[in-house]
Structures are given as structure tokens and as C-alpha cells.
Amino acid sequence: MVSHLPLDGVIGRGAVVSIDHVENSGAAFGLFPQFQWLYLIVAALVVAYILLVGWRYGSTVFRQVLLGMILGGAVSNGIDRALQGRVVDFIELHWWPVFNVADMCIVIGIALSVLTVGFQRPATHPAA
């Protein structure tokens, strides 16, 4: 993205989905760019938590894919923030703020995790 489209450049303006090169040093929607260090800490904590205790969430392929989506998004955005001080957003839907694939993975992974947590089978304990 960075090497092929200048900052604020757009491909497909007016299309349902366009490519819009935006750099974001804040959180979601560009909020609070002054807390850059906090976003790095949160990303590191999310990564550590998933690697250390993510297995408790479940061993199904579906649940592991959801954790992998969250982990991959957190690592990707964390690396970008650590190395560049910002993330590059580029997916423009024209009704939502510009985002990137890592953001999409984090949001979908968390949303599906929250939605499916109620569908866990309760643990069965042998009668005493």
C-alpha cells in the first residue's frame, strides 16, 4: 500500500468499496493518537494472553481460528505501531471509517467469540 499509493490517494473513488491510503496513529476511528504507547501495551497483553491461556477458550478449529484472527491482528497492528508509529488503513466502505485487514480480523474474531461463548456446552461432572 505504502509503496504503490501516495498518502490520501484513492483507487476506485465512488465504488462500493475503494482503496484509500490513510495513516492512523490513534485507536479505532483515529481516536486518541496521544496514547500510542498504551495501544502497544494493549497489543502486547492481548498477544501474551492468547499465547499463554488461549487454549482454555476451546480446542475446536473454529475457536482456534477466532483466536488466530485476534492474535494476527494484534501482532500486525502492534508491529506497525512499534516500527512506524502508526498503522496504514486502506479499506474504504464510505459508510464506516477506513480500516485494514488486521482491524477486520480483530473485530470479526472478537465479535464471533462473544456471540459463540453462550453456545458452549456446560461441563459435565460425574455424580458424587
C-alpha positions as CSV (number, residue, x, y, z in Angstrom):
1,M,0.0,0.0,0.0
2,V,2.6,2.5,1.1
3,S,4.9,1.9,-1.9
4,H,2.1,1.9,-4.5
5,L,-0.3,4.6,-3.5
6,P,0.6,8.0,-2.0
7,L,-0.9,9.1,1.3
8,D,-4.5,10.2,0.9
9,G,-4.5,8.6,-2.6
10,V,-7.7,6.8,-3.6
11,I,-8.3,3.9,-6.1
12,G,-12.0,3.4,-7.1
13,R,-13.4,6.6,-5.7
14,G,-17.2,6.3,-5.8
15,A,-17.2,2.5,-5.9
16,V,-18.9,0.5,-3.2
17,V,-15.5,-0.3,-1.8
18,S,-12.5,1.7,-2.6
19,I,-8.8,1.7,-1.6
20,D,-7.9,4.9,0.4
21,H,-4.4,5.3,1.8
22,V,-4.8,6.6,5.3
23,E,-2.3,6.5,8.2
24,N,-3.7,6.2,11.7
25,S,-1.7,6.8,14.9
26,G,-4.8,6.6,17.1
27,A,-7.1,3.8,18.1
28,A,-10.3,2.9,16.3
29,F,-11.5,5.8,14.1
30,G,-8.3,7.7,14.8
31,L,-9.3,8.4,18.4
32,F,-6.7,9.5,21.0
33,P,-3.4,9.4,19.0
34,Q,-1.6,10.7,22.1
35,F,-1.9,7.2,23.7
36,Q,0.3,5.4,21.2
37,W,2.3,3.7,24.0
38,L,-1.0,2.4,25.5
39,Y,-2.0,0.7,22.3
40,L,1.3,-1.1,22.1
41,I,0.9,-2.3,25.7
42,V,-2.7,-3.5,25.0
43,A,-1.5,-5.3,21.9
44,A,1.3,-7.0,23.8
45,L,-1.1,-8.0,26.6
46,V,-3.6,-9.5,24.1
47,V,-0.8,-11.4,22.4
48,A,0.6,-12.7,25.7
49,Y,-2.9,-13.7,27.0
50,I,-3.8,-15.6,23.8
51,L,-0.4,-17.4,23.7
52,L,-0.5,-18.3,27.4
53,V,-4.1,-19.1,28.2
54,G,-5.9,-19.0,24.8
55,W,-6.1,-22.8,24.8
56,R,-8.7,-22.6,27.6
57,Y,-11.1,-21.0,25.1
58,G,-11.6,-24.3,23.4
59,S,-9.8,-26.7,21.1
60,T,-12.3,-26.7,18.2
61,V,-10.9,-25.5,14.9
62,F,-13.5,-22.6,14.8
63,R,-12.4,-21.3,18.2
64,Q,-8.7,-21.6,17.4
65,V,-9.3,-19.7,14.1
66,L,-11.0,-16.9,16.0
67,L,-8.1,-16.7,18.4
68,G,-5.7,-16.7,15.5
69,M,-7.6,-13.8,13.9
70,I,-7.3,-11.7,17.0
71,L,-3.7,-12.7,17.6
72,G,-2.7,-12.0,14.0
73,G,-4.5,-8.6,14.0
74,A,-2.9,-7.6,17.3
75,V,0.6,-8.6,16.2
76,S,0.3,-6.9,12.9
77,N,-1.0,-3.6,14.2
78,G,1.4,-3.8,17.1
79,I,4.4,-4.2,14.8
80,D,3.2,-1.4,12.6
81,R,2.8,0.9,15.6
82,A,6.2,-0.1,17.1
83,L,8.1,0.4,13.9
84,Q,6.3,3.2,12.2
85,G,4.3,4.9,15.0
86,R,1.1,4.3,13.1
87,V,-0.9,1.7,11.1
88,V,-1.9,2.0,7.5
89,D,-5.6,1.8,6.8
90,F,-6.9,1.4,3.3
91,I,-10.3,-0.3,3.0
92,E,-13.0,2.3,2.5
93,L,-16.7,1.4,2.6
94,H,-17.9,5.0,2.5
95,W,-20.2,4.5,5.5
96,W,-17.6,3.4,8.0
97,P,-14.1,4.8,8.9
98,V,-11.2,3.4,6.8
99,F,-9.7,0.2,8.2
100,N,-7.2,-2.5,7.4
101,V,-7.2,-6.3,7.3
102,A,-5.8,-6.6,10.9
103,D,-8.6,-4.4,12.2
104,M,-11.1,-6.6,10.4
105,C,-9.6,-9.8,11.9
106,I,-9.7,-8.3,15.4
107,V,-13.3,-7.1,15.2
108,I,-14.6,-10.3,13.5
109,G,-12.7,-12.6,15.9
110,I,-13.9,-10.8,19.0
111,A,-17.5,-10.4,17.7
112,L,-17.8,-14.1,16.8
113,S,-16.1,-15.1,20.1
114,V,-18.6,-13.1,22.1
115,L,-21.5,-14.4,20.1
116,T,-20.5,-18.1,20.4
117,V,-19.5,-18.1,24.0
118,G,-23.1,-18.6,25.0
119,F,-23.2,-21.8,22.9
120,Q,-20.6,-23.6,24.9
121,R,-21.7,-26.9,26.3
122,P,-21.6,-26.9,30.1
123,A,-19.0,-29.2,31.6
124,T,-20.5,-32.4,32.9
125,H,-19.4,-33.6,36.3
126,P,-19.8,-37.2,37.4
127,A,-22.3,-37.6,40.1
128,A,-20.8,-38.0,43.6
